[in-house]
């Protein structure tokens, strides 16, 4: 697909002084993820008090990583010390996921065709051997939504494989967030030995005991082809 993401980043849409921003393609969505995470030399922006709106459907590549072997769409907010989103091996790295705190309005559009695999993604977890680090900061479209809103969005053909990496099609983690008018189709968020969900993998992990940080879900559709 000529419109599929090929690992490029387009920051032209972003103006830190604006509270209303639009994203029109996969390169811009990738840049959005890098800004939330402070990756690729970007000054981190949580987008608190801001709205980011999709104005087109976005194709992130392919469901199967073999067809797009060198690039991986990491969750929005991902950061690693190598400054790279690409599939890498060897060496030492620290990694994390920063929270999105604004409003992401899908505007009725679809984000489709992305695959994440903890053993192909670069992270700092040494479960087996120090030289074989793998990723465990969270899988899904967003790493963490904190006090923010994701709405009017369809996700189609997201799949994952991994271990000890909290996974949700929309977000790995959510705290004090709202998910509204969300539809999930033909997704397989698969992971071993930890939380996993069609919308959010884990609610309240970072805000245990804070009763004002509840998560709200409204008008959610998850089709029965999910596993």
N, C-alpha and C positions, 0 to 999 in steps of 0.2 A: 504494500500500500504506500503510494507516494506521500500520503498525508500522515503516515505513522511517525512517531518520535524516533529520531536517529541519534539521540545523545547530545543535541545542541541546546543552548540556553539563550533565550531572548528576554532581555531585561527592559526593552524599550517601553513597555506598558507601565512600568513602575515609577511612581513619584511618591516619595515618603511623606510629602506634605499633603497629599490628597487622602480623603476619607472614602471615596468611591472609585474603584478601579475595575477594569475589565480584562479578561483573559480570552484570547481567541484561538489559540492553537497549543499543541503539545510542547513546543519549545518554551512558550510563555508559562505553561503550568509547571514545567521543570524548574524554571527560574523562580517561580513562586515558592516551590519547595526549598530551593537553595537559600532564599531570603529568610524564610521562617527559621531555617536551621543555622543561618550564618555561615553557609558553605561557599566555596569558590570565591573567597575574598569579600563576600557581601557583609554589610552591617546587618545584624539580626533585627528583624521586625516581627513582633508577635501578631500584628494587625489588630490589636485591641482598639475598639472604637471605629474600625474600618470595615467596609464591605467589599468583597471581591466577587465579581459576577462573571459567570461563563456566558459567552455570546455565540458559542458554537459547540458542536459535539467534538470530543477529543479522543483520538486513537493513540494509545501509548505503545503500540508495537505489535506484540503477538502474545497469545496466551502461553505458548510453549517457548521456553528460554532458548531451545536449540536453534530457533529461527532468528534469534536476535542475541547472539552469544556474548557480546562484549559490553552491552549496556543493560542496566537494570534500573527501573524507575523505583527508587527508594521512597519510603513514606515521606510525605510533606513534613518538613521539620528535621529531617535527618542531618547529622553532622559527623564527619570523621576527620581525623587529624592529617590524612593524606590529601584532603581537598578533592577527592575523586568520587564520582558516583559509579565509575566503571567497575566491572568485575575484575578483581585483583587477587593475587595470592602472595604469601610470604611476607615477612617483615612485621613490625609491630605497629599497632594503630590503637587509638582510643576513639570511641564512638558514643553517640548519644542521640536522643530525639528531643527537640525543643517543642513547646506547645504553641498551637494556633489558638488565638484568643479573640478573633474577630468573627465576622459573618461570611460564610462561603455560600453563595447563592448559585446553585446550578442552573437556575433560570429555565428549568424544563429540559436541560441537555443531558447527554450521556457521556460518561468517561468509560472507555472500554479497553480490553485487551492488554492487561498487564499481569506479570508473573513475578513472584518474589520467592527466593530460595535462600534460607539462612546460610547454607554452606557455600553459596556462590557470592553472597554479599559480604562486604568487608566490615568486620566488627572486632571487638576486643575480648570476646569470650574464649577462654582456653579450656574447653571442656575435655578435649582429648590430648592434644599436644600443643605446646606454646607456639610452634611454628605453623600450626594449622588453625589459626584464629577464625572464628566465625561470628556471625551477627546474631544479636538477641535483643535488640532495643525495641522491637515491635514491627509488625507487618500490616499492610493495608494502605489505603490512600493517604490517610493522615497517621502520624505517629501518636500524637496526643492532642485532643481538643479540650481546652481548659476554659470554662466560662464563655465559650463561643457557641456558634450556631452553624450547622450544616443543613441546608434545605433545598428542596426542589431539584433533586439530583437522582439520576439513575446510574448505577454501576453495573456493567455487563462484562462477563468473561474475565473476572479476576480469579487467579488461583495462586496457591502457595504451597510450599513444602518446607518443613523446618522442625526445629527442636527447641524447646524452652524459650520461645519467642512469641509473646502474646500477639494474637492476630484477630483483626476484624476487617471486614470488607471496607467499611468507611473509616474506622479508626481503631488502632490497637488499644488505646486508653482514652477514657473520657471522665472528666470531673466538672460538675456544675454546667454541663453543656446541654444543648437542645438539638435533636435530630428530627426534622420535620419534612414530610412529603418526600420520603426516600424509597426508592425501588431497587431491589437487587435481583438480577437475573443471571442464571447460568454461571454461578460462582462456586468455587471450591476452596474455601479458606482452610487449608489443612496444616496442622502442626501437632507435634507430639509433646506430652507432658506439661501442658500449661493451658491457660484460658484461650478460648477461641469462640468467635461469634459472627453471626451474619451481618450485624451492624457494628457492634463494638466488642472487642475481645475481653476487656476488663473495665468495670465501672468502679470508681472510687479508690483505686489503689494508692494514689498520691494524697488523698484527702480523707483518710480513715478517721471516722468520728466527727467529721465536720458536717453537721446536718443541713447546712445551707448550700452544700455542694451536690445536691441531687441531680441526676440526669433525667431529662425528659425525652420521651419518644412519642411522636404523633404521626399518624397516617403512614405507617410503614408497610411495605410490601416486600416479602421475600418469597420467591417462587419455589415450587417443590422439586426443582431439579438440583438444588443445592445438596451437598453431601455433608 
